[in-house]
Amino acid sequence: MIEAALRDEGIAAEASDVISHIKIELPTTQLAAASTMLASLQLI
C-alpha cells in the first residue's frame, strides 16, 4: 500500500518489510515529496 501510494504521486519507491520495520528506498531528490505523502497517510 505504501509503495503504491508513493508511486501514484510519481515517486519512484520500493518498499519492503523486514520483521520489525518497513524499508522504503527512493531517490534522495524525492525525499521531501515522499515525506509529505507519508505524513498525509499519518505514517510519520
C-alpha distance matrix in Angstrom:
0.0 3.8 5.5 5.2 6.1 8.7 9.9 10.5 12.6 14.5 13.5 13.9 11.5 10.9 9.1 10.6 11.7 15.5 16.9 17.1 14.8 11.8 13.0 11.8 14.4 15.3 18.7 20.7 21.7 18.2 17.9 19.1 16.7 13.7 15.4 15.9 12.3 11.2 14.4 13.6 10.6 13.2 11.7 15.0
3.8 0.0 3.8 5.5 5.2 6.3 8.6 9.9 11.0 12.7 11.0 11.7 9.0 9.0 7.1 9.5 10.9 14.4 16.3 16.0 13.1 9.7 10.4 8.7 11.4 12.2 15.5 17.2 18.3 14.9 14.3 15.6 13.5 10.2 11.8 12.7 9.4 8.0 11.5 11.5 8.8 11.3 9.3 12.0
5.5 3.8 0.0 3.8 5.5 5.2 6.1 8.6 10.1 10.7 8.9 8.6 6.0 5.9 5.4 8.6 11.2 14.7 17.3 17.5 14.5 10.7 10.3 7.9 9.5 10.0 13.3 15.7 16.7 13.5 13.7 15.6 13.3 10.3 12.8 14.0 10.9 10.3 14.1 14.1 12.1 14.7 12.6 14.7
5.2 5.5 3.8 0.0 3.8 5.5 5.1 6.1 8.7 9.8 9.4 9.7 8.5 9.0 9.1 11.9 14.3 18.0 20.2 20.6 17.8 14.2 14.1 11.6 13.0 12.8 15.7 18.2 18.6 15.1 15.9 17.2 14.3 11.9 14.7 15.0 11.4 11.8 15.2 14.3 12.3 15.6 14.3 16.8
6.1 5.2 5.5 3.8 0.0 3.8 5.5 5.1 6.6 9.0 8.8 10.5 9.5 11.0 10.8 13.8 15.8 19.4 21.5 21.1 18.1 14.6 14.8 12.1 13.7 13.0 15.6 17.5 17.5 13.8 14.3 14.9 11.8 9.7 12.1 11.7 8.0 8.9 12.0 10.7 9.1 12.6 12.0 14.4
8.7 6.3 5.2 5.5 3.8 0.0 3.8 5.4 5.2 6.6 5.3 7.3 6.5 9.0 9.6 13.2 15.7 19.0 21.5 21.1 17.7 14.0 13.3 10.0 10.9 9.6 11.9 13.8 13.8 10.1 10.8 11.8 8.9 6.7 9.8 10.1 6.9 8.1 11.5 11.2 10.4 13.5 12.3 13.8
9.9 8.6 6.1 5.1 5.5 3.8 0.0 3.8 5.2 4.9 4.8 5.8 6.4 8.9 10.6 14.2 17.1 20.5 23.3 23.4 20.1 16.3 15.2 11.8 11.9 10.2 12.2 14.8 14.5 11.2 12.9 14.2 11.1 9.6 13.1 13.3 10.4 11.9 15.3 14.6 13.9 17.1 16.0 17.6
10.5 9.9 8.6 6.1 5.1 5.4 3.8 0.0 3.8 5.4 7.3 9.2 10.1 12.5 13.7 17.1 19.7 23.3 25.7 25.6 22.5 18.8 18.2 15.0 15.4 13.7 15.4 17.6 16.7 13.3 15.1 15.5 11.9 11.1 14.3 13.4 10.3 12.5 15.3 13.7 13.2 16.9 16.6 18.4
12.6 11.0 10.1 8.7 6.6 5.2 5.2 3.8 0.0 3.8 5.6 8.9 10.2 13.3 14.6 18.3 20.9 24.2 26.7 26.2 22.8 19.2 18.3 14.8 15.0 12.6 13.7 15.4 14.0 10.5 12.4 12.2 8.5 8.6 11.7 10.5 8.0 11.0 13.4 12.0 12.6 15.9 15.9 17.0
14.5 12.7 10.7 9.8 9.0 6.6 4.9 5.4 3.8 0.0 3.8 6.4 8.9 12.3 14.6 18.3 21.3 24.4 27.4 27.2 23.7 20.0 18.4 14.7 14.0 11.1 11.5 13.8 12.2 9.2 12.0 12.6 9.3 9.6 13.2 12.8 10.8 13.5 16.1 15.4 15.8 19.0 18.4 19.2
13.5 11.0 8.9 9.4 8.8 5.3 4.8 7.3 5.6 3.8 0.0 3.8 5.8 9.5 11.7 15.5 18.5 21.4 24.4 24.1 20.5 16.9 15.0 11.2 10.3 7.4 8.2 10.5 9.7 6.5 8.9 10.4 7.6 6.9 10.7 11.4 9.7 11.5 14.6 14.6 14.9 17.6 16.3 16.9
13.9 11.7 8.6 9.7 10.5 7.3 5.8 9.2 8.9 6.4 3.8 0.0 3.8 7.1 10.2 13.8 17.2 19.9 23.2 23.4 19.9 16.2 13.8 10.2 8.5 5.9 7.1 10.4 10.4 8.1 10.4 12.9 10.9 9.5 13.2 14.5 12.8 13.9 17.3 17.7 17.4 19.9 18.1 18.7
11.5 9.0 6.0 8.5 9.5 6.5 6.4 10.1 10.2 8.9 5.8 3.8 0.0 3.8 6.5 10.1 13.4 16.1 19.4 19.6 16.2 12.5 10.2 6.6 5.6 4.6 7.6 10.6 11.7 9.2 10.1 12.9 11.3 8.8 12.0 13.9 11.9 12.0 15.6 16.5 15.6 17.8 15.5 16.3
10.9 9.0 5.9 9.0 11.0 9.0 8.9 12.5 13.3 12.3 9.5 7.1 3.8 0.0 3.8 6.8 10.5 13.1 16.5 17.2 14.1 10.5 8.1 5.7 5.2 6.6 10.1 13.0 14.8 12.6 12.9 16.0 14.7 11.7 14.4 16.7 14.4 13.7 17.4 18.4 16.8 18.8 16.0 17.2
9.1 7.1 5.4 9.1 10.8 9.6 10.6 13.7 14.6 14.6 11.7 10.2 6.5 3.8 0.0 3.8 7.0 10.0 13.1 13.7 10.6 7.0 5.6 4.3 6.3 8.8 12.6 14.8 16.9 14.5 13.9 16.7 15.6 12.0 14.0 16.4 14.0 12.4 16.0 17.2 15.0 16.6 13.5 15.0
10.6 9.5 8.6 11.9 13.8 13.2 14.2 17.1 18.3 18.3 15.5 13.8 10.1 6.8 3.8 0.0 3.8 6.6 9.8 11.1 8.7 5.8 5.2 6.5 8.7 11.9 15.6 17.6 20.1 18.0 17.0 19.9 19.1 15.4 16.8 19.4 17.2 15.0 18.4 19.8 17.2 18.2 14.8 16.5
11.7 10.9 11.2 14.3 15.8 15.7 17.1 19.7 20.9 21.3 18.5 17.2 13.4 10.5 7.0 3.8 0.0 3.8 6.2 7.5 5.9 4.4 6.0 8.7 11.5 14.8 18.5 20.0 22.8 20.6 19.1 21.6 21.1 17.3 18.1 20.7 18.5 15.7 18.7 20.3 17.4 17.8 14.3 16.0
15.5 14.4 14.7 18.0 19.4 19.0 20.5 23.3 24.2 24.4 21.4 19.9 16.1 13.1 10.0 6.6 3.8 0.0 3.8 5.8 5.5 6.1 7.2 10.7 13.0 16.7 20.1 21.3 24.4 22.7 20.9 23.6 23.6 19.9 20.2 23.2 21.4 18.4 21.1 23.2 20.4 20.3 16.6 17.8
16.9 16.3 17.3 20.2 21.5 21.5 23.3 25.7 26.7 27.4 24.4 23.2 19.4 16.5 13.1 9.8 6.2 3.8 0.0 3.8 6.0 8.2 10.3 13.9 16.6 20.2 23.6 24.6 27.7 25.8 23.8 26.2 26.2 22.4 22.4 25.1 23.4 20.1 22.4 24.4 21.3 20.8 17.3 18.7
17.1 16.0 17.5 20.6 21.1 21.1 23.4 25.6 26.2 27.2 24.1 23.4 19.6 17.2 13.7 11.1 7.5 5.8 3.8 0.0 3.8 7.2 10.0 13.5 16.5 19.9 23.3 23.7 26.8 24.8 22.3 24.4 24.7 21.0 20.4 23.1 21.8 18.2 20.1 22.3 19.5 18.4 14.9 15.9
14.8 13.1 14.5 17.8 18.1 17.7 20.1 22.5 22.8 23.7 20.5 19.9 16.2 14.1 10.6 8.7 5.9 5.5 6.0 3.8 0.0 3.8 6.6 9.9 13.1 16.3 19.6 20.0 23.0 21.0 18.5 20.7 21.0 17.3 16.8 19.6 18.4 14.9 16.9 19.4 16.8 15.9 12.2 13.0
11.8 9.7 10.7 14.2 14.6 14.0 16.3 18.8 19.2 20.0 16.9 16.2 12.5 10.5 7.0 5.8 4.4 6.1 8.2 7.2 3.8 0.0 3.8 6.5 10.0 13.0 16.6 17.4 20.2 17.9 15.9 18.1 18.0 14.3 14.3 17.1 15.5 12.4 15.0 17.2 14.6 14.5 10.8 11.9
13.0 10.4 10.3 14.1 14.8 13.3 15.2 18.2 18.3 18.4 15.0 13.8 10.2 8.1 5.6 5.2 6.0 7.2 10.3 10.0 6.6 3.8 0.0 3.8 6.6 10.0 13.4 14.4 17.4 15.5 13.7 16.6 16.7 13.0 13.6 16.8 15.5 12.9 15.9 18.1 16.1 16.4 12.7 13.2
11.8 8.7 7.9 11.6 12.1 10.0 11.8 15.0 14.8 14.7 11.2 10.2 6.6 5.7 4.3 6.5 8.7 10.7 13.9 13.5 9.9 6.5 3.8 0.0 3.8 6.5 10.2 11.5 14.1 12.0 10.6 13.6 13.3 9.8 11.1 14.2 12.7 10.8 14.1 16.1 14.6 15.5 12.2 12.7
14.4 11.4 9.5 13.0 13.7 10.9 11.9 15.4 15.0 14.0 10.3 8.5 5.6 5.2 6.3 8.7 11.5 13.0 16.6 16.5 13.1 10.0 6.6 3.8 0.0 3.8 7.1 9.0 11.8 10.4 9.8 13.3 13.3 10.3 12.3 15.4 14.3 13.2 16.5 18.4 17.4 18.6 15.5 15.5
15.3 12.2 10.0 12.8 13.0 9.6 10.2 13.7 12.6 11.1 7.4 5.9 4.6 6.6 8.8 11.9 14.8 16.7 20.2 19.9 16.3 13.0 10.0 6.5 3.8 0.0 3.8 6.3 8.4 6.9 7.2 10.8 10.5 8.3 10.9 13.7 12.9 12.7 15.9 17.6 17.2 18.7 16.2 16.0
18.7 15.5 13.3 15.7 15.6 11.9 12.2 15.4 13.7 11.5 8.2 7.1 7.6 10.1 12.6 15.6 18.5 20.1 23.6 23.3 19.6 16.6 13.4 10.2 7.1 3.8 0.0 3.8 5.3 5.5 6.8 10.3 10.5 9.6 12.1 14.6 14.5 15.0 17.7 19.4 19.7 21.2 19.0 18.3
20.7 17.2 15.7 18.2 17.5 13.8 14.8 17.6 15.4 13.8 10.5 10.4 10.6 13.0 14.8 17.6 20.0 21.3 24.6 23.7 20.0 17.4 14.4 11.5 9.0 6.3 3.8 0.0 3.8 5.3 5.1 8.4 10.0 9.6 11.0 13.7 14.6 15.0 17.0 19.2 19.9 20.9 18.8 17.3
21.7 18.3 16.7 18.6 17.5 13.8 14.5 16.7 14.0 12.2 9.7 10.4 11.7 14.8 16.9 20.1 22.8 24.4 27.7 26.8 23.0 20.2 17.4 14.1 11.8 8.4 5.3 3.8 0.0 3.8 5.7 7.6 8.6 9.7 11.5 13.2 14.3 15.6 17.4 19.0 20.3 21.6 20.1 18.7
18.2 14.9 13.5 15.1 13.8 10.1 11.2 13.3 10.5 9.2 6.5 8.1 9.2 12.6 14.5 18.0 20.6 22.7 25.8 24.8 21.0 17.9 15.5 12.0 10.4 6.9 5.5 5.3 3.8 0.0 3.8 5.6 5.4 6.1 8.6 10.1 10.7 12.2 14.2 15.5 16.7 18.3 17.0 16.0
17.9 14.3 13.7 15.9 14.3 10.8 12.9 15.1 12.4 12.0 8.9 10.4 10.1 12.9 13.9 17.0 19.1 20.9 23.8 22.3 18.5 15.9 13.7 10.6 9.8 7.2 6.8 5.1 5.7 3.8 0.0 3.8 5.5 5.1 6.0 8.6 9.9 10.3 12.0 14.2 15.3 16.2 14.6 13.0
19.1 15.6 15.6 17.2 14.9 11.8 14.2 15.5 12.2 12.6 10.4 12.9 12.9 16.0 16.7 19.9 21.6 23.6 26.2 24.4 20.7 18.1 16.6 13.6 13.3 10.8 10.3 8.4 7.6 5.6 3.8 0.0 3.8 5.4 5.1 6.3 8.7 9.9 10.5 12.4 14.4 15.2 14.4 12.6
16.7 13.5 13.3 14.3 11.8 8.9 11.1 11.9 8.5 9.3 7.6 10.9 11.3 14.7 15.6 19.1 21.1 23.6 26.2 24.7 21.0 18.0 16.7 13.3 13.3 10.5 10.5 10.0 8.6 5.4 5.5 3.8 0.0 3.8 5.4 5.2 6.3 8.7 9.9 10.7 12.6 14.3 13.9 13.0
13.7 10.2 10.3 11.9 9.7 6.7 9.6 11.1 8.6 9.6 6.9 9.5 8.8 11.7 12.0 15.4 17.3 19.9 22.4 21.0 17.3 14.3 13.0 9.8 10.3 8.3 9.6 9.6 9.7 6.1 5.1 5.4 3.8 0.0 3.8 5.4 5.1 6.1 8.5 9.8 10.7 12.3 11.1 10.6
15.4 11.8 12.8 14.7 12.1 9.8 13.1 14.3 11.7 13.2 10.7 13.2 12.0 14.4 14.0 16.8 18.1 20.2 22.4 20.4 16.8 14.3 13.6 11.1 12.3 10.9 12.1 11.0 11.5 8.6 6.0 5.1 5.4 3.8 0.0 3.8 5.4 5.1 6.0 8.6 9.9 10.3 9.3 7.7
15.9 12.7 14.0 15.0 11.7 10.1 13.3 13.4 10.5 12.8 11.4 14.5 13.9 16.7 16.4 19.4 20.7 23.2 25.1 23.1 19.6 17.1 16.8 14.2 15.4 13.7 14.6 13.7 13.2 10.1 8.6 6.3 5.2 5.4 3.8 0.0 3.8 5.6 5.1 6.2 8.8 9.7 10.1 9.1
12.3 9.4 10.9 11.4 8.0 6.9 10.4 10.3 8.0 10.8 9.7 12.8 11.9 14.4 14.0 17.2 18.5 21.4 23.4 21.8 18.4 15.5 15.5 12.7 14.3 12.9 14.5 14.6 14.3 10.7 9.9 8.7 6.3 5.1 5.4 3.8 0.0 3.8 5.4 5.1 6.4 8.7 8.9 9.4
11.2 8.0 10.3 11.8 8.9 8.1 11.9 12.5 11.0 13.5 11.5 13.9 12.0 13.7 12.4 15.0 15.7 18.4 20.1 18.2 14.9 12.4 12.9 10.8 13.2 12.7 15.0 15.0 15.6 12.2 10.3 9.9 8.7 6.1 5.1 5.6 3.8 0.0 3.8 5.4 5.1 6.3 5.4 6.0
14.4 11.5 14.1 15.2 12.0 11.5 15.3 15.3 13.4 16.1 14.6 17.3 15.6 17.4 16.0 18.4 18.7 21.1 22.4 20.1 16.9 15.0 15.9 14.1 16.5 15.9 17.7 17.0 17.4 14.2 12.0 10.5 9.9 8.5 6.0 5.1 5.4 3.8 0.0 3.8 5.3 4.8 5.7 5.1
13.6 11.5 14.1 14.3 10.7 11.2 14.6 13.7 12.0 15.4 14.6 17.7 16.5 18.4 17.2 19.8 20.3 23.2 24.4 22.3 19.4 17.2 18.1 16.1 18.4 17.6 19.4 19.2 19.0 15.5 14.2 12.4 10.7 9.8 8.6 6.2 5.1 5.4 3.8 0.0 3.8 5.3 7.6 8.4
10.6 8.8 12.1 12.3 9.1 10.4 13.9 13.2 12.6 15.8 14.9 17.4 15.6 16.8 15.0 17.2 17.4 20.4 21.3 19.5 16.8 14.6 16.1 14.6 17.4 17.2 19.7 19.9 20.3 16.7 15.3 14.4 12.6 10.7 9.9 8.8 6.4 5.1 5.3 3.8 0.0 3.8 5.5 7.9
13.2 11.3 14.7 15.6 12.6 13.5 17.1 16.9 15.9 19.0 17.6 19.9 17.8 18.8 16.6 18.2 17.8 20.3 20.8 18.4 15.9 14.5 16.4 15.5 18.6 18.7 21.2 20.9 21.6 18.3 16.2 15.2 14.3 12.3 10.3 9.7 8.7 6.3 4.8 5.3 3.8 0.0 3.8 5.6
11.7 9.3 12.6 14.3 12.0 12.3 16.0 16.6 15.9 18.4 16.3 18.1 15.5 16.0 13.5 14.8 14.3 16.6 17.3 14.9 12.2 10.8 12.7 12.2 15.5 16.2 19.0 18.8 20.1 17.0 14.6 14.4 13.9 11.1 9.3 10.1 8.9 5.4 5.7 7.6 5.5 3.8 0.0 3.8
15.0 12.0 14.7 16.8 14.4 13.8 17.6 18.4 17.0 19.2 16.9 18.7 16.3 17.2 15.0 16.5 16.0 17.8 18.7 15.9 13.0 11.9 13.2 12.7 15.5 16.0 18.3 17.3 18.7 16.0 13.0 12.6 13.0 10.6 7.7 9.1 9.4 6.0 5.1 8.4 7.9 5.6 3.8 0.0
